[in-house]
Amino acid sequence: MSQYTAVVRGILEPDKNGKNNKKQRLIAFAMVPFVLAVPPVVGWALGCFLDDLFGSSPYLMYFFVVLGFVAAYREFCRVLRDFGE
């Protein structure tokens, strides 16, 4: 679990009754665009760096961008599952 995810989960913990209030849901859904955009960009940057390092252009870039989209999709589904009720 990344440090970012741990901080966000700490902020968005359910209240004592096990429910999420409106403020927590608003924060969760406000972070969705970042959850969807950041992992593919990081994958692209990492893939470009590794392609330059190993001379395997553009295969690692494609791999890490796809991996970024998969990670973004999984995190998006987690947010929907936890806060979409």
Helices and strands as residue ranges (DSSP letters): H 3-11, H 22-30, H 32-54, H 59-83
